[in-house]
Amino acid sequence: MSGPATVYLCLGSNLGDRELNLLMAVERLADKIQVEKLSSPYETEPVGYKEQPWFLNACCRAITQLEPFSLLAFAKEIELSMGRKPSFPNASRIIDIDIVFYGDLVMETPQLVIPHPRIDERAFVLIPLIEIAPGLICPKRGVPLETLLENLIKAGRVKRLAWRSSPHLDDLQGN
């Protein structure tokens, strides 16, 4: 792949100052990618393992020159630098950064699946994505994200919040 790609990332945190964790992750992402837009934060109930604090999730749109595996490595580097510890699936975490879309790329490898393999099961991803990219088509399914959300059987609770305040947020938010 050559040239810049538009990517959509989902961020989540349910340990410590969740909002600060998300904003710090976005700030660190901006070291290597151009973050263009950030959704509102959404408080969401945990999926899978329920005996843990609720998550705060947000999605961002960015432009990157990084290839998919380099972007994944960069995201994992940020997670580790912020204190994420290896654990079991769906466990509590200080930060989680997932690549949801990378342009129109559809790929499936043992290390990376794009679009995110469970996007059509995750209201906490679809709702913030629709906020920042209404009408966006899922490259694998060929339908708008709104259709995936309408077809979601068990959405879980997703509550839109407002960011407390950050000098960088005004440039990234836009409705």
Buried (B, 14 or more C-beta within 10 A) or exposed (E): EEEBBBBBBBBBBBBEEBBEBBBBBBEBBBEBBEBBBBBBBBBBBBBEEEEBEEBBBBBBBBEBBBEBEEBBBBBEEBBEEBEBEEEEEEBBBBBBBBBBBBBEBBEEEEEBBBBBEEBBBBBBBBBBBBBBBEEBBBBBBEEBBBBBBEEBEEBEEBEEEEBEEBEEBEEBBEE
